[in-house]
Structures are given as C-alpha cells and as structure tokens.
Amino acid sequence: MVCKVIIRIRRTRERAFDVTILSEYGYPFETYKNVIAYIEDSVVANIDELFIEALMVKYEKERGEVRIYVTHRKL
C-alpha cells in the first residue's frame, strides 16, 4: 500500500514558499516556512498557490529546501 499525501505550496516572497503536508482528508501534518520547493528535481517558480499529491517529501533543513516526489523511482 502506498501512502499519498497532499502538498500545499504557497508563495510567501520571491523564491520562498510555505509548504504544508496534509493528509488525504485535509488535516495538516507539518508546515515548512520560507523554503525553496522542488518537484521532481525542478524548482517551483511563478506560482502563487499549488496543491499536489505526493508519494514522498524530503526536508533538507541545512539548505532550506523541500523536495517533493510524485512518482515511483528507485533511489
């Protein structure tokens, strides 16, 4: 069974986003503030707000980045 979560990405300032991880029912698990967001190794840009279903989310605290993976890949 694969656990999917919903990710809310919202722009807070230029190149900085608030990323919230939500359950499939909309309950928040975690929020990362003023981070750079990546979806499948591509930086998120030119959006105000985005909802996406993800399979895996990695938070890199030292770099201030959240990486969101939406497909299965062997790592």
Backbone as a ProteinNet text record, in pm:
[ID]
protein_1_A
[PRIMARY]
MVCKVIIRIRRTRERAFDVTILSEYGYPFETYKNVIAYIEDSVVANIDELFIEALMVKYEKERGEVRIYVTHRKL
[TERTIARY]
83.6	0	88.1	54.6	129.4	51.1	118.5	55.1	80.1	-24.8	-12.4	-56.7	9.4	-26.6	-51	-119.4	-144.9	-50.1	13	108.2	49.6	52.4	9.7	134.4	158.6	272.8	217.1	259.1	207.7	324.3	327.9	435.6	425.1	539.1	543.4	622.9	724.6	803.7	878.4	959	1030.9	1114.9	1086.9	1157.6	1144	1053.6	1031.5	885.1	864.3	730.4	705.4	579.1	535.7	484.8	535.6	495.8	426	301	223.5	191.1	215.6	183.8	50.1	-46.4	-181.6	-213.1	-299	-346.8	-444.5	-483.9	-580.3	-714.8	-739.2	-863.3	-848	-729.1	-708	-653.4	-616.8	-560.2	-410.2	-359.8	-216.8	-127.9	-18.3	82.1	198.3	248.3	370.2	368	429.8	444.3	588.4	644.7	779.8	765.2	824.1	805.3	930.9	907.3	1012.6	1123.2	1083.6	1177.8	1172.2	1272.1	1272.1	1210.9	1114.2	1043	1085	1104.8	1137.5	1033.7	991	905.7	982.9	1015.1	1091.9	1218	1295.4	1423.4	1410.8	1291	1271.5	1221.6	1285	1247.4	1109.8	1029.7	896.7	912.6	850.4	858.7	730.1	704.9	593.3	456.5	435.7	303.3	271.6	144.9	104.2	61.7	-10.4	-52.7	-72.9	-34	-42.7	-73.3	-165.1	-191.5	-147.5	-73.6	-21.7	-23.5	-49.6	-46.4	94	151.9	290.2	302.8	408.1	439.6	546	635.1	742.8	783.3	816.5	862.1	987.4	1091.9	1216	1242.2	1273.1	1307	1455.5	1527.5	1670	1688	1696.3	1697.2	1816.7	1935.1	2056.1	2049.6	1982.8	1973.6	1843.6	1749.2	1619.8	1539.3	1539.7	1472.3	1374.8	1266.6	1172.4	1166.2	1191.8	1187.4	1064.8	983.9	856.8	865.8	837.3	842.6	701.5	661.8	524.7	514.9	626.4	624.9	717.9	699.5	789.6	921.6	1030.2	1162.5	1250.4	1341.6	1439.5	1548.8	1574.9	1677.7	1806.2
-117.8	0	124.1	219	343.3	453.2	524	634.1	763.8	826.6	952.1	1066.7	1178.7	1298.4	1411.6	1512.9	1631.4	1740.8	1806.4	1912.3	2044.8	2143.6	2279	2366.1	2427.3	2516.7	2656.4	2750.5	2887.6	2985.4	3078	3176.6	3273.4	3298.3	3397	3519.6	3499.1	3608.4	3552.2	3631.1	3587.4	3463.3	3353.5	3225.4	3158.4	3203.2	3139.8	3098.7	2981	2924.3	2865.7	2860.8	2781.1	2650	2538.5	2406.2	2335.4	2296.1	2227.1	2086.8	1988.3	1849.2	1818.3	1775.5	1746.2	1598.2	1544.2	1407.7	1408.6	1290.6	1284.1	1344.1	1364	1424.4	1573.4	1628.8	1771.8	1816.6	1722.5	1759.6	1785.1	1895.4	1926.3	1837.4	1787.1	1711.2	1800.7	1877.9	1956.9	2076.7	2186.7	2305.6	2352.1	2377.5	2433.1	2573.5	2671.1	2811.4	2867.1	2951.2	3022	2929	2827.3	2731.2	2737.4	2680.1	2662.4	2525.7	2519.3	2394.8	2338.3	2206.6	2134.5	2025.5	2009.3	1897	1815.9	1691.8	1603.4	1672.9	1733.6	1797.8	1926.3	1978.9	2107.5	2209.3	2323.5	2426.1	2482.6	2508.3	2566.5	2717.8	2772.4	2916.7	2962.7	3090.4	3154.8	3097.9	3062.6	3023.1	3098.3	3116.7	3175.8	3067.1	2966.1	2855.7	2731.9	2616.6	2491.2	2378.9	2289.3	2166.9	2051.1	1955	1842.2	1718.8	1601.7	1476.3	1418	1379	1332.7	1196.5	1124.7	996.8	1010.2	1109.6	1126.3	1273	1318.2	1455.3	1450.3	1521.2	1529.4	1675.2	1697.7	1832.1	1836.5	1927.7	1945.6	2075.5	2063.1	2178.7	2270.6	2213.3	2293.6	2382	2332.8	2406.7	2484.6	2460.9	2529.8	2488.6	2357.2	2306.2	2195.2	2189.1	2077.9	2015.4	1885.2	1812.1	1721.6	1734.4	1662.4	1565.8	1438.9	1335.1	1284	1283.7	1248.5	1115	1052.7	924.6	827.2	699.6	597.7	601.9	601.1	593.4	513.7	436.8	367.5	463.7	478.8	573	500
0	0	0	-81.5	-91.6	-20.6	67.2	139.8	63.5	20.6	-51.8	38.2	22.7	98.1	-0.1	46.5	-34.7	12.6	-81.2	-50.9	-97	-8.6	-43.8	-46.6	-161.9	-179.1	-200.5	-116.1	-125.5	-118.7	-215.3	-220.9	-104.2	-37.5	69.9	28.9	-53.7	-110.6	-230.1	-293.5	-414.2	-385.1	-455.8	-444.5	-308.1	-224.2	-94.4	-82.9	-27.9	-20	118.5	157	271	212.9	264.8	217.9	333.4	311.9	414.1	364.6	450.8	419.6	486	404.2	451.2	431.5	517.8	496.8	379.5	336.6	227	264.8	394.3	441.9	471.2	448.5	464.5	598	685.9	815.2	801.3	854.9	839.5	927.4	868.5	942.1	982.4	885.1	905.7	811.8	855.2	771.5	776.4	659.9	646.9	590.5	656.1	617.4	550.9	449.1	375.8	327.3	251.7	195.6	43.5	-19.3	-164.5	-191.3	-280.5	-308.3	-443.8	-446.7	-568.9	-589.6	-714.9	-752.4	-854.5	-816.7	-905.7	-958.3	-873.3	-905.2	-987.5	-1003	-1070.7	-969.1	-967.6	-870.1	-904	-801.4	-819.1	-835.1	-937.1	-962.1	-1030.7	-1023	-1093.2	-1058.2	-932.8	-887.4	-759	-732.8	-605.4	-507.2	-558.2	-472.4	-558.4	-503.8	-577.4	-479.8	-519	-443.9	-531.1	-472.4	-548.5	-459.8	-520.3	-447.1	-457.8	-346.6	-345.6	-279.7	-319.2	-258.1	-149.5	-165.4	-69.5	-62.3	58.5	79.8	165.2	121.8	198.6	234.6	361.8	409.5	440.1	375.4	397.6	474.4	606.1	695.1	671	652	634.1	509.3	406.3	280.3	267.1	356.5	349	227.7	198.5	79.9	116.4	40.7	48.7	-89.8	-95.6	-222.8	-222	-326.9	-336.8	-454.4	-425.9	-529.2	-553.8	-680.6	-715.1	-789.6	-825.7	-895.9	-826.3	-855.2	-801	-875.1	-799	-858.9	-765.2	-819.8	-736.9	-701.1	-572.4	-526.8	-497.2
[MASK]
+++++++++++++++++++++++++++++++++++++++++++++++++++++++++++++++++++++++++++

